[in-house]
Amino acid sequence: MAYQIKVSKDAEKDLLTAKCHYRISRLEQDFDNDFKSQISYLRANPFLFQIYYRNVQRAHFSTFKYSIHFIIHNDAVFILRVLHHKQKFK
């Protein structure tokens, strides 16, 4: 069963900030591909990820030191934030 993906405004801002950062070093497309890869895996297998904090789970990017912080509710995956590993979830 494929889960529906919903992205919060905070996660959208996080993605834009990260893409701007990687645009300078011409890695924006690689970052975007890594994100899309994780989203497609997350859509198919959201329960394979460990609970990080208060039902928030994390999916780590393959190449970049970022993770997708999300919760699962019914048939949807709600992406709360997309953070670098050195950033704190608030």
Rosetta silent file (secondary structure, phi, psi, omega in degrees, C-alpha in Angstrom):
SEQUENCE: MAYQIKVSKDAEKDLLTAKCHYRISRLEQDFDNDFKSQISYLRANPFLFQIYYRNVQRAHFSTFKYSIHFIIHNDAVFILRVLHHKQKFK
SCORE:     score description
SCORE:     0.000 S_00000001
   1 L     0.000  129.432  178.289    0.000    0.000    0.000 S_00000001
   2 L   -89.651  128.426  179.851    1.405    3.400   -0.959 S_00000001
   3 L   -87.376  148.567  176.625    1.004    6.075    1.677 S_00000001
   4 E   -78.272  139.080  179.563    0.083    9.645    0.840 S_00000001
   5 E  -104.701  127.888  176.532    2.866   12.170    1.531 S_00000001
   6 E  -124.316  131.202 -174.511    2.001   15.547    3.058 S_00000001
   7 E  -111.503  128.294  178.817    4.693   18.193    3.563 S_00000001
   8 L   -75.017  164.562  177.196    4.443   20.912    6.219 S_00000001
   9 H   -62.747  -38.319  178.480    5.321   24.554    5.583 S_00000001
  10 H   -62.797  -40.851  179.238    8.362   24.196    7.874 S_00000001
  11 H   -66.843  -38.097  177.200    9.623   21.233    5.833 S_00000001
  12 H   -62.248  -41.741  177.710    9.148   23.189    2.600 S_00000001
  13 H   -64.592  -41.674  178.296   11.239   26.037    4.054 S_00000001
  14 H   -59.768  -44.030  179.773   13.907   23.557    5.185 S_00000001
  15 H   -63.844  -43.434  179.299   14.103   22.089    1.683 S_00000001
  16 H   -62.657  -41.227  179.162   14.389   25.503    0.034 S_00000001
  17 H   -63.494  -46.025 -179.987   17.159   26.527    2.421 S_00000001
  18 H   -64.700  -42.059  179.376   19.106   23.307    1.807 S_00000001
  19 H   -63.363  -40.017  176.906   18.675   23.569   -1.957 S_00000001
  20 H   -62.082  -41.224  178.943   19.953   27.160   -1.914 S_00000001
  21 H   -61.736  -46.178 -177.852   22.973   26.022    0.069 S_00000001
  22 H   -78.558  -16.961  176.276   23.767   23.211   -2.385 S_00000001
  23 H   -63.307  -35.339 -179.648   23.065   25.371   -5.430 S_00000001
  24 H   -60.827  -41.477 -179.176   26.282   27.278   -4.657 S_00000001
  25 L   -95.680   13.127  177.363   28.360   24.106   -4.935 S_00000001
  26 L    59.947   34.766  177.539   26.273   22.802   -7.865 S_00000001
  27 L  -113.636   11.420 -176.616   24.920   19.867   -5.880 S_00000001
  28 H   -59.552  -44.082 -179.172   21.296   20.987   -5.807 S_00000001
  29 H   -64.907  -39.536  177.298   20.160   18.362   -8.333 S_00000001
  30 H   -63.912  -42.161  177.818   21.943   15.584   -6.426 S_00000001
  31 H   -61.527  -46.160 -179.009   20.319   16.743   -3.187 S_00000001
  32 H   -62.747  -41.062  177.882   16.898   16.845   -4.851 S_00000001
  33 H   -64.690  -39.507  177.796   17.371   13.340   -6.297 S_00000001
  34 H   -64.250  -42.874  177.713   18.388   11.996   -2.887 S_00000001
  35 H   -61.280  -47.680 -179.351   15.285   13.581   -1.324 S_00000001
  36 H   -62.833  -36.118  177.606   12.990   12.133   -4.000 S_00000001
  37 H   -63.267  -44.493  179.091   14.553    8.718   -3.546 S_00000001
  38 H   -66.622  -36.221  178.681   13.863    8.807    0.196 S_00000001
  39 H   -64.892  -43.483 -179.868   10.295    9.983   -0.389 S_00000001
  40 H   -65.528  -37.577  176.456    9.545    7.099   -2.743 S_00000001
  41 H   -67.846  -41.176  179.960   10.994    4.625   -0.214 S_00000001
  42 H   -64.799  -38.402  179.645    9.076    6.314    2.610 S_00000001
  43 H   -60.919  -35.343 -177.579    5.833    6.173    0.615 S_00000001
  44 H   -89.744  -30.601 -171.891    6.129    2.387    0.354 S_00000001
  45 L  -136.268   57.989 -174.868    7.696    1.532    3.746 S_00000001
  46 H   -69.443  -22.090 -176.455    7.015    4.170    6.432 S_00000001
  47 H   -85.845    1.004  179.716    6.987    1.706    9.340 S_00000001
  48 H   -82.202   -3.772 -175.488   10.570    0.547    8.762 S_00000001
  49 L  -102.766  142.760 -177.418   11.992    3.606   10.514 S_00000001
  50 L   -71.082  144.766  175.045   12.727    3.871   14.212 S_00000001
  51 E   -72.847  128.893 -176.083   10.746    6.244   16.432 S_00000001
  52 E   -95.017  -49.293 -175.324   13.010    9.151   17.309 S_00000001
  53 E  -161.869  122.950  176.777   10.934   11.308   19.656 S_00000001
  54 L    44.394   57.458  179.874    7.223   11.318   20.581 S_00000001
  55 L    67.207    8.565  174.698    6.082    9.241   17.598 S_00000001
  56 E   -89.117  128.716  178.658    8.325   11.233   15.245 S_00000001
  57 E  -109.817  160.913  179.947   10.360    8.980   12.977 S_00000001
  58 E  -126.426  137.613  171.628   13.424    9.815   10.863 S_00000001
  59 E  -118.156  120.971 -177.635   14.448    8.728    7.391 S_00000001
  60 E   -86.868  141.073  174.133   18.073    9.518    6.576 S_00000001
  61 L   -64.515  155.540 -179.964   19.209   10.628    3.134 S_00000001
  62 L   -75.495  -43.420 -173.277   21.570    8.221    1.390 S_00000001
  63 L  -104.219  -43.684 -174.686   24.270   10.719    0.406 S_00000001
  64 L   -93.082  154.514 -177.572   23.668   13.957    2.289 S_00000001
  65 L   -86.193   60.269  178.525   23.679   14.411    6.045 S_00000001
  66 E  -127.781  158.065  174.848   19.973   15.245    6.215 S_00000001
  67 E  -140.698  151.641  178.352   16.973   13.426    7.582 S_00000001
  68 E   -99.187  121.379  178.976   13.229   13.615    7.063 S_00000001
  69 E   -98.858  124.583 -173.006   11.293   13.886   10.335 S_00000001
  70 E  -147.645  163.543  171.592    7.766   12.536    9.972 S_00000001
  71 E  -127.709  157.057  178.729    4.740   11.017   11.663 S_00000001
  72 E  -112.679  130.302  176.445    2.276    8.479   10.312 S_00000001
  73 E  -139.829  118.391 -176.842   -1.456    8.999   10.693 S_00000001
  74 L    55.786 -118.546 -177.586   -3.959    6.662    9.017 S_00000001
  75 L  -104.429   24.249 -176.558   -2.905    6.388    5.354 S_00000001
  76 E  -130.664  147.896  173.185   -0.687    9.469    5.295 S_00000001
  77 E  -109.602  118.743 -179.604    2.902   10.356    6.112 S_00000001
  78 E   -99.732  112.813  178.885    3.206   13.909    7.432 S_00000001
  79 E   -84.182  116.703 -176.796    6.675   15.348    6.893 S_00000001
  80 E   -87.152  -46.396 -178.427    7.300   17.788    9.722 S_00000001
  81 E  -148.942  157.983  171.171   10.876   18.896    9.016 S_00000001
  82 E  -126.911  106.388 -169.090   13.864   18.156    6.770 S_00000001
  83 E  -123.601  148.669  169.752   16.956   18.835    8.871 S_00000001
  84 E   -68.934  152.497 -175.557   20.712   18.545    8.680 S_00000001
  85 L   -61.464  -22.560 -179.957   22.034   16.080   11.240 S_00000001
  86 L   -89.412   -4.731  177.025   23.524   18.898   13.316 S_00000001
  87 L   -87.961  152.644  178.335   20.205   20.763   13.565 S_00000001
  88 L   -98.608  144.188  174.861   17.775   20.124   16.414 S_00000001
  89 L   -78.182  122.571  179.613   14.122   19.238   15.909 S_00000001
  90 L  -122.840    0.000    0.000   11.991   22.002   17.457 S_00000001
